[in-house]
Amino acid sequence: MPTDQLSSTFSALADPTRRAMLARLSTGEASVQELAKPFDMSLPAITKHLKVLERSGLIARSRNAQWRPCHLKAAPLKEASAWMEEYRKFWEESFDRLDDYLKEIQQKDKKHDRKK
């Protein structure tokens, strides 16, 4: 079943192991062995995580003789960031309106207290 890029990106990012792998790849290429080193899991489990990242378009693997380095592909992250940015703006504006409303209520309370 095909999914859109944004769903695929968020699905891949849902796992902390994959996020840690992406963080490592943000510093440069790494082999599967290098990516597996910090995790207490089997190589097949690491490979499954890498396949998810690869299918989502977040990483690519190249071939250099026996070495198959992985590298980060940031374009899907940019799309996810842009999508979240719209919601950040929405919530900031909502909180600003709430802040204004609370200030208005506090001013009314102060005026009411002075009249007593």
ZAMARGU-4260 file (C-alpha; in steps of 0.2 Angstrom, whole numbers, plus 5000, padded with zeros to 4 digits):
<rodrens>
0) 5000/5000/5000 | 5008/5016/4995 | 5010/5030/5008 | 5014/5048/5006 | 5031/5055/5009
5) 5026/5064/5025 | 5018/5048/5033 | 5033/5038/5028 | 5045/5051/5036 | 5035/5052/5053
10) 5033/5033/5053 | 5052/5031/5052 | 5055/5044/5065 | 5043/5036/5077 | 5057/5024/5083
15) 5071/5031/5095 | 5083/5019/5087 | 5080/5026/5070 | 5081/5044/5076 | 5098/5040/5085
20) 5104/5032/5068 | 5099/5048/5059 | 5108/5059/5072 | 5124/5049/5070 | 5122/5050/5051
25) 5120/5069/5052 | 5139/5070/5057 | 5144/5060/5041 | 5143/5043/5032 | 5144/5027/5043
30) 5144/5009/5040 | 5131/4997/5046 | 5143/4991/5059 | 5147/5009/5065 | 5128/5012/5066
35) 5125/4996/5075 | 5139/4999/5088 | 5129/5009/5101 | 5114/4997/5101 | 5111/4981/5110
40) 5103/4972/5096 | 5106/4959/5082 | 5113/4964/5065 | 5097/4958/5057 | 5087/4970/5069
45) 5099/4985/5064 | 5096/4980/5046 | 5077/4981/5048 | 5079/4998/5055 | 5090/5004/5041
50) 5078/4997/5028 | 5064/5007/5036 | 5075/5023/5035 | 5080/5019/5017 | 5062/5015/5011
55) 5056/5032/5019 | 5070/5041/5009 | 5079/5047/5025 | 5095/5038/5021 | 5104/5030/5006
60) 5117/5017/5005 | 5131/5017/4992 | 5144/5004/4987 | 5162/5007/4989 | 5171/4990/4986
65) 5166/4980/5002 | 5161/4995/5011 | 5142/5000/5010 | 5141/5017/5019 | 5125/5025/5024
70) 5122/5043/5022 | 5108/5055/5027 | 5096/5062/5015 | 5088/5077/5023 | 5075/5082/5010
75) 5061/5072/5019 | 5065/5080/5035 | 5064/5097/5028 | 5046/5093/5022 | 5041/5086/5039
80) 5049/5102/5047 | 5039/5113/5035 | 5023/5104/5039 | 5026/5105/5058 | 5030/5124/5056
85) 5012/5128/5051 | 5006/5120/5067 | 5019/5129/5077 | 5012/5145/5070 | 4995/5140/5074
90) 4999/5136/5092 | 5009/5151/5095 | 4995/5162/5089 | 4983/5153/5100 | 4994/5155/5115
95) 4996/5173/5111 | 4977/5175/5110 | 4975/5166/5127 | 4989/5177/5135 | 4980/5192/5129
100) 4963/5186/5136 | 4971/5181/5153 | 4979/5199/5154 | 4962/5206/5150 | 4954/5196/5164
105) 4967/5201/5176 | 4965/5219/5172 | 4946/5217/5175 | 4949/5208/5191 | 4961/5222/5197
110) 4948/5236/5193 | 4934/5226/5202 | 4945/5224/5217 | 4949/5243/5218 | 4930/5246/5217
115) 4927/5236/5233
</rodrens>
